[in-house]
Structures are given as structure tokens and as C-alpha cells.
Amino acid sequence: TYATQQVGGKELTRAKESNFIHSLQGKMAGLTITPNSSGAGGGSSKIILRGQTSMLGNNQPLIVLDGIPMSQGLSGQTSEVVVSGGRDGGDILSTINPDDIASMSVLKGPNAAALYGSAANNGVIIINTKGGREGKIRVDVSSNLTLETPLFTISRQADFAPEIIGDQLALNGWGNPVGQITDEQIARYPYLTRDAKNRVNDFFKVGQTYNNSIALSGGTEHTTSYFSYGNTVQKGLMERNRFIRHNLLFKETFNVFNNKLKIDLSLNYITQKTENRPVIGKVFNPLTGLYRMPAAVDTRYFSENRTHEATEDDRMVKLGSKNLIGEQIQTWPFGGDAWVNNPYFLQDAIDDSDRRDRILVNVTAKYEIIKGLDLQARVSLDKNIGSGYNYRIASIWTDQVQTGSAFYYSGENSSRDIYSDYLLTYNKEFKNISFNATVGTSFKRTQSSNSGINKWNDSTFIYPNIAWPGYGNVSGNSKDFLLNATASGVNSNWETAVFATAQVGFWDKAYVDVSFRNDWSKAFQQFTDDEGGYKSFAYWSVGANVLLDQFFPRKLPNVTQMKIRGSYSVVGNSIPLNNYNSQTLDPISGSVSARPASFDNPKPETTQGIEVGFDGIFFKNKFDLDLTFYQNTMSNQYLRITTASGQSKPINSGKVRNRGLEFTANYHMKFGRDFRWTTGINLAYNDNKILETYKPSDGGDVQIVVGASSLAIQSKYKVGGSYGDLYGKDFVRDPNTGLIQVNSNGQPQIGATYDKFIGNTTAKFTFGWNNTLSWKNFSFYMLIDGKVGGKVLCLTEAEMDFYGLSQRTADARLSGETVVWNGVDVAAVTLPDGQKVPAKAYYEAVGGNQMDCAYDASNIRFREISLGYTFYDLLGVSKNLTISLVGRNLGFIYKKSPVDPDISMTAGNNFGGVESYALPTTRSYGFNVKVTF
């Protein structure tokens, strides 16, 4: 009674990626997947079904693996998109071996949430892994190799050299034309060159991904077995960025007592290690120095001269770090710019590793009490253990300061989820009525902990590049080091639910579904009766469908099936678990923290969803279509406000609506005996509107603002606006003349408020078009997808403007347009009001305030192509060999932005469409080999 779409395992393994969910890009209406630019290591993906609704809560769909709802697994996300220095920690999908997946279903709306709990408020992705089969042992072997290269990188101008200020060469492009560089300047600055080229691509290596797996399956009518081993190895675009993952899966099924009792056992073990995963944003990012290096500066010099022995003449030594004399420090004469380093040195200067071990155990027993009445019990354990290490040597430029000592961090974390449910199911066929129902209960317990130790204190180190206090490296009180140890203790949560669902069918022509669920969660139990709130929350859904073709006395020509469907649901979602009423004790000082502000009468977030649709199959199964209209409205949003006393306080307020259409159609054609062509299209339109925000007691709606400290753009939630609306600064105009105010240096003045609407990060319209052609044993597949609308922010381009490195700053100086300013004739830019100002002054003002870095995100791309040949029965009956050539992200048919329009710095809620010194999107190509024997 609600929209759903299924895909087989073949769709996920045709052109493999380390995170298999990327293989669904462009293949489902209403599903938007935005990969994180995180390099080798299978980073997190932002997965959105039918738009975002929760302002500060979760917008990701629930993942259900072999019937078990998994905890939301986004780790290492950031909202500080410009200067973060964090690393994406991956998600639960990035740990799964795609060769183990038998099928996957996507339930797109809250109407499907009744049996899976409030976490399914944003839809459900159901993954079923492969299992054993009756018969002789079957062996499946798969091997895949792909190579990755940058699809494109940030372009930089190669017409103008850096400025020379005094005797220092500035890290910008505001100097004279490259052709005017003198031999004397080259002799003084050996890294300066008249052979100005964009050598950014030379910095990147050819990425490599190796996926290999083997699976064995077999059994009898009483027991079946399945075992698989998968191995993924990646080498990233950047030096020393590597990833390795091992997947082991064992499944056993028993049918006993005349098939009345069925027992399923599943054991999945995953271990993975990531080395030197690229960081997010500017901090400790080699790409910051790479992109900031003018084209007239030869990058090869800094590759060949990464370090040198420090002398008294070095700048850091002059600033007081005498202990660096004789140490190897980075070669970088441009010190003073925040977070800008020799990119080749920085790759060597940081060691970062992340290790994760995960074990999933699942036991399911299903017993047939009497015919039609079954009892099922299921228990699962999901255990994660992680550890991280980070070490940085001295002489790295941070916030305009060069470090005089090393940095050390080591930490561990663990989590444990225990889930169980118990279901009683009844199925009965009456004369013209079919009935099936399920009642059940579920229990979930989660627990997590983490601890860490770090040290970075220039004044206490005797030897700058030894961070650990051993070896006599710490002067003074060594207790300083131990005070940097942190431990969060243990955090725990629990959820309990009872639920029921039933379906009644009438004459095999119409069906009605109803469901009900009541949840209890720890988040609500912490409040006293005086504070009000819900100790539990209930939700329900009702749906129906009618098979129209069954109501005609005779079979309609060319109609196989026609169905209309509709459903309505009310889904509750718990507030986040935070110990609002708790206080913390400082074990060193003995002080007790102030009690944090708490909810007043907390309520669950509530989504009301309505959906109607039409499904049809026509022309002897040659043509099928699915058309769906939906509307989902979330109320009682979880938000935070600042009270009059300056304290942050959680509230329930706000209402956001998503309304849209989804259309999917496929046509299957056959020409002659051997040629087949299947073409399919999916289209989705989503309109988002903010209906309410926070209403204080004095009336009116208050806008909710989300920003980052180093971002001159804000995301605002305003009544009448949409989720993802962006606002920035604007020119200051004279109140009398309306002209833009310009200072004595020629810089247009920029306002301090964020009142100018820039656009919205979300595209309203998305589409995909796939084609599969087969001729005899050959098969060709092609997928083109894209989106219309939305904005992407290229913050790197804004900095290129500020420093005169972007192509448009060069074009302005080459245009011939000039203005006399302070008695000097200089290259000019014309303001919107017709005034001419110096190009350098203009771009420093605009680039420094990130005013011209929002681009149309509309695009059409070649997403996936493969060409394969199958040798049927090569090794015996049904023992086949398939070889195929594959490619992903091969290029754009249409694109207007200087970066990938689908780029994401974070899988978190805000600023998804933001680029800031991000790793470039890759083009991948390779081959697959699959053999069954």
C-alpha cells in the first residue's frame, strides 16, 4: 500500500565501490545519495528519501540488515566545513561486502515505519544477504579491479605571477604577468618559473581499488550452509592513503521436526583499517597548500625539497623555537597564511590510522504451532571496537603559527547493540477473504564508550619531534601530559516497543493494511512528572490497494495488471537522548557543573504522511510504470534556542512539509532471437516548505539559524522558506543615492548581516535513465542521471578570488577595462551599479566574504557503463564465466559549477552542498571477473 522498489545484487556489483550504496545513484526515484569526498576508506554517504524534514535531528533512512534494525551509524561528521581538520569515519553501509547481498528493498516513506519503529520515519533500506541452497556445493568467485583518476580539479589562472612584497614572494597571483618574471627573480626564488602550468593533477596518484570475494553454498532439505570471504584494498589519490577491509560471513539454516522449526544462524565479522584518510576542510589538508600555490610557482621544487635542516636563519627559529635547530623542518618560504603548508611535506608529516572491528551475530527461530500460526524469536548482537592514532611532527603551519613540537593522539571506542523481537503471526484463507496478522514486541539496548589521550605543548618538550613524554622528553611536571587524557565513561540507551499489523484481502481484488506501534525510550524517562512529557508514544498507519484489472468481466487487452493504492500514517520519533537533568563532576578540581537547561513538556517529533499511487503492467509484461504522489509533514521538531540568560535550551517546535511526485517506467523489447533492449527512466520532484519554526510566548515565528564560525554564509529556517535555504552578505549601499559604498582603496563595502538569499542546496527535480542491451552472450549497460536546480558552494573558488588565483581574476585584468585609482591606471571591474573599481580590491572584498561562490548545481552525467561477455556452461552445466569492462563517473554532459555539483563535505544535515579544498571526485574504470563452478 506504499511505494517500494527492489534491486538485485547484480545492480550493486556491476561496477563496485567500497561503499556499495553508491551503486544506487540515479537508479531509484526519490532516492538521493551524496558520497563524502573522503578518499580511500569507504566514507559515509548522505542518503535522503523524499527530502529532508528534521532541522537538527536525523534525516537518514533506517538500515535493516537481515531483519535487524541497525543503529544510525554516521561517525566523524562535521558541521564546521571550512576549518575542520576532522576525518569522515564511515557509516554502517560502508562495512558491508556487496557480493554478500542477495537483494535490497527501499521503502520510501514513513508509511512503512510501523514495524520498524520511529527510526524508520525517513524510510527504510532493507538488505537481505545471501544464504545456503540445497544441492551440491557451489562456488562463486568474483574479482574486480578499478583505477581512479580525478574527474577534474579546481582550475587556476596561469597568466600572472605572485606579488613580491619587500624580499618576500607572496602566495597569491596579484603580481606581474608571468612573461615578465626576470632571470634575477628566478635566481633569488628557485621555485619561481616562467613555464606557468596548472600542475595540480601531477600531485595526485592513480587510485586503485581491488575487490575479491569467494562464496561457498550448499546443503540438504534439512540444513543449508553459506560461507563467504571478501577482501577490499584501496590506494587513494594521495600518498599514503590506504584502506583494507576483510569480511567473513557464515550462515546456517536448520529445518527440523518435519519442517515445523526453522533456525537461522548468522555470523558476520568485519575488520578494516584506514591509513591517512584525507581531512575535511582546510586544517592539516595538503590540498590547501596545493590549490593556493600559484601556477608560476613550480610544485616540483617542493616535491623534491620537502624538508631541510633548520638553522638560526629559519623563521620559526627566529620566533623562539631554538630547539628546532638541526631538526628536519618543512621547506615552505610562504609562512604566515593560516593552515597553508607544503603539500608534499604535509603528506609525510602526519600519520593517521583508524582501525575498526565489527561482529554481528543473529539467531532466529521460527516455529509453526499449528497450520497458519507461527511464533518467531530473534536475537542479535552488533559489537563495534575501534581505535585511532594521530601523530604530527613539528613545523606545520596552523593558524598563522608554525608548530614547534609534535602532536600525539591515541584513542579507543566501543559500542554494543543488543536487539531482540518476538512475533506471533497468523495467516488464514477463508472463502473469499484472506487474513494475516502479526503481533509482537521488540527490545533494544545500546551502550558506547570512548577514551583518548593527547599531547601538544611546545613549552614542555625538550625534543620537538617526540610527543610521548618518555625518553626524558618532558621538562617540569610530567603530570601535564596525563591531564590530557579524557574518558567519556559509558553512555547507554534503551528502547522497547509493542506492535501489531494486519492485512485483509477481499476476493483477491482489494486489500486493506492497518498497523499500530507503541514505543518507550530512555530519552523520555529522565523527566519528572512536574516537567511533563510523554513516557511513551504511539503511532499508526492504514492503507489500501485495489487491483483494477480484476473488476472487469473480461481481460482487458494489453493489460496485465493495474493497481491503485493509498495510505496514511502518523509516526512518532523520540527526542535525542541527552542527560539534560544530569550534572558532571570534575575529578581533579572537585567542582560540579551547572545543571543544563531542560525541555518543558517534551514531545516526540511527529510525521503525518499521505501517499497515493498507481502501478501498471501492460503489453504482455513489456511495459511497467509506477506513479506516486506523497506529502509528509513533520511537527514538534527538535530544536535548540538560546534563553535570555544565554543558556542553550532544547524545545519541540516547528513544522516542515515535503510534497512530491515520483515516476518510474521500464520498457522491454526483443528483436529477433538474440537481441534484447530494456530501457528505464525514473523521475522525482520534491517541494519542501517550512510551515512553522519556534513560536515564543509573545507571538510570532523566530527563524532558526545554522552557521559555521568561518563561513560567511548561513542556513536559515524561515517560515515560508525551504530546508536548505542559504543566506549571505550583500553590498552596502548609500541610503540617498543607492550606489554601492566604496572605500579609499576601491573595495566595495560588504554588510555584516546575512540577509541576501543565495539559493537552496537541494534540487527539486532528479532523474535517471538506464539502458541494457544484450546480444547473444554480450551485455551492455549504461546509466545517465542528473538533477535540475539547487546550489553548490565552492569555497575554494572564493579563496582563489581573494588571492588572485582564479581564472576570472585573470580575465578581469586581461579584459582591457581600467580605472584610474589614486592616480594610477589599474585593471577594473564594473559593479552592479555601474561604478568601476580596481579588480584586486573587488575580488579581495567579494572573495573574502564568499559572495560569489554559489553555483547552479544542475547537471547531467554518465554515471555508469559496463560491457560484458558470459561464457555459459564453460566449466559444466550452469558453471559460467563472465568478464566485463566497467566505468563510473566518466564525465558530464552538462555542468555549470567549477566542482562536482553533488559533492558533500559531510553527511550531516547542514551545508551538504559545500566544497572547501575537497578531494576531487574520481573517474573510475576497470574490469570484473565472475566465475561459478
C-alpha positions, 0 to 999 in steps of 0.5 A: 500500500506504499511505494517500494522498489527492489534491486538485485545484487547484480545492480550493486556489483556491476561496477563496485565501490567500497561503499556499495550504496553508491551503486544506487545513484540515479537508479531509484526515484526519490532516492538521493545519495551524496558520497563524502569526498573522503578518499580511500576508506569507504566514507559515509554517504548522505542518503535522503528519501523524499527530502529532508524534514528534521532541522537538527535531528536525523534525516537518514533512512533506517538500515535493516540488515537481515531483519535487524534494525541497525543503529544510525551509524554516521561517525566523524561528521562535521558541521564546521566545513571550512576549518575542520581538520576532522576525518569522515569515519564511515557509516554502517553501509560502508562495512558491508561486502556487496557480493554478500547481498542477495537483494535490497528493498527501499521503502520510501516513506514513513508509511512503512515505519510501523514495524520498524519503529520511529527510526524508520520515519525517513524510510527504510533500506532493507538488505537481505544477504545471501544464504545456503541452497540445497544441492551440491556445493557451489562456488562463486568467485568474483574479482574486480579491479578499478583505477581512479583518476580525478574527474577534474580539479579546481582550475587556476589562472596561469597568466600572472605571477605572485606579488613580491612584497619587500624580499618576500614572494607572496602566495597569491597571483596579484603580481606581474604577468608571468612573461615578465618574471626576470632571470634575477627573480628566478635566481633569488626564488628557485621555485619561481618559473616562467613555464606557468602550468596548472600542475595540480593533477601531477600531485595526485596518484592513480587510485586503485581499488581491488575487490575479491570475494569467494562464496561457498553454498550448499546443503540438504532439505534439512540444513543449508550452509553459506560461507563467504570471504571478501577482501577490499584494498584501496590506494587513494589519490594521495600518498599514503592513503590506504584502506583494507577491509576483510569480511567473513560471513557464515550462515546456517539454516536448520529445518527440523521436526518435519519442517515445523522449526526453522533456525537461522544462524548468522555470523558476520565479522568485519575488520578494516583499517584506514591509513591517512584518510584525507581531512575535511576542510582546510586544517592539516589538508595538503590540498590547501597548500596545493590549490593556493600555490600559484601556477608560476610557482613550480610544485616540483621544487617542493616535491623534491625539497620537502624538508631541510635542516633548520638553522638560526636563519629559519623563521620559526627559529627566529620566533623562539623555537631554538630547539628546532635547530638541526631538526628536519623542518618543512621547506615552505618560504610562504609562512604566515597564511593560516593552515597553508603548508607544503603539500608534499611535506604535509603528506609525510608529516602526519600519520593517521590510522583508524582501525575498526572491528565489527561482529554481528551475530543473529539467531532466529527461530521460527516455529509453526504451532499449528497450520497458519500460526507461527511464533518467531524469536530473534536475537542479535548482537552488533559489537563495534571496537575501534581505535585511532592514532594521530601523530604530527611532527613539528613545523606545520603551519596552523593558524598563522603559527608554525608548530614547534613540537609534535602532536600525539593522539591515541584513542579507543571506542566501543559500542554494543547493540543488543536487539531482540523481537518476538512475533506471533503471526497468523495467516488464514484463507477463508472463502473469499477473504484472506487474513494475516496478522502479526503481533509482537514486541521488540527490545533494544539496548545500546551502550558506547564508550570512548577514551583518548589521550593527547599531547601538544605543548611546545613549552614542555618538550625538550625534543620537538619531534617526540610527543610521548613524554618518555625518553626524558622528553618532558621538562617540569611536571610530567603530570601535564601530559596525563591531564590530557587524557579524557574518558567519556565513561559509558553512555547507554540507551534503551528502547522497547516497543509493542506492535501489531499489523494486519492485512485483509484481502477481499476476493483477491481484488482489494486489500486493506493494511492497518498497523499500530506501534507503541514505543518507550525510550530512555530519552523520555524517562529522565523527566519528572512528572512536574516537567511533563512529557510523554513516557511513551508514544504511539503511532499508526498507519492504514492503507489500501490497494485495489487491483483494477484489472480484476473488476472487469468481466473480461481481460482487458487487452494489453493489460496485465495488471493495474493497481491503485493504492493509498495510505496514511500514517502518523509516526512518532520519533523520540527526542535525542537522548541527552542527560539534560537533568544530569550534572558532571563532576570534575575529578581533579578540581572537585567542582560540579557543573551547572545543571543544563537547561531542560525541555518543558513538556517534551514531545516526540517529533511527529510525521503525518504522511499521505501517499497515493499511487498507481502501478501498471503492467501492460503489453504482455509484461513489456511495459511497467510504470509506477506513479506516486504522489506523497506529502509528509509533514513533520511537527514538534521538531527538535530544536535548540534556542538560546534563553535570555540568560544565554543558556542553550535550551532544547524545545519541540517546535516547528513544522516542515512539509515535503510534497512530491511526485515520483515516476518510474517506467521500464520498457522491454523489447526483443528483436529477433532471437538474440537481441534484447533492449530494456530501457528505464527512466525514473523521475522525482520532484520534491517541494519542501516548505517550512510551515512553522519554526519556534513560536515564543510566548509573545507571538510570532515565528523566530527563524532558526539559524545554522552557521559555521564560525568561518563561513560567511554564509548561513542556513536559515529556517524561515517560515515560508522558506525551504530546508536548505535555504542559504543566506549571505552578505550583500553590498552596502549601499548609500541610503540617498543615492543607492550606489554601492559604498566604496572605500579609499582603496576601491573595495566595495563595502560588504554588510555584516548581516546575512540577509541576501538569499543565495539559493537552496542546496537541494534540487527539486527535480532528479532523474535517471535513465538506464539502458541494457542491451544484450546480444547473444552472450554480450551485455551492455549497460549504461546509466545517465542521471542528473538533477535540475536546480539547487546550489553548490558552494565552492569555497575554494573558488572564493579563496582563489578570488581573494588571492588572485588565483582564479581564472576570472581574476585573470580575465578581469585584468586581461579584459582591457577595462581600467580605472584610474585609482589614486592616480594610477591606471589599474585593471577594473571591474564594473559593479552592479551599479555601474561604478568601476573599481580596481579588480584586486580590491573587488575580488579581495572584498567579494572573495573574502566574504564568499559572495560569489561562490554559489553555483547552479548545481544542475547537471547531467552525467554518465554515471555508469557503463559496463560491457560484458561477455558470459561464457555459459556452461564453460566449466559444466552445466550452469558453471559460467564465466563472465568478464566485463569492462566497467566505468563510473563517473566518466564525465558530464554532459552538462555542468555549470559549477567549477566542482562536482555539483553533488559533492558533500563535505559531510553527511550531516544535515547542514551545508551538504552542498559545500566544497572547501579544498575537497578531494576531487571526485574520481573517474573510475574504470576497470574490469570484473571477473565472475566465475561459478563452478 
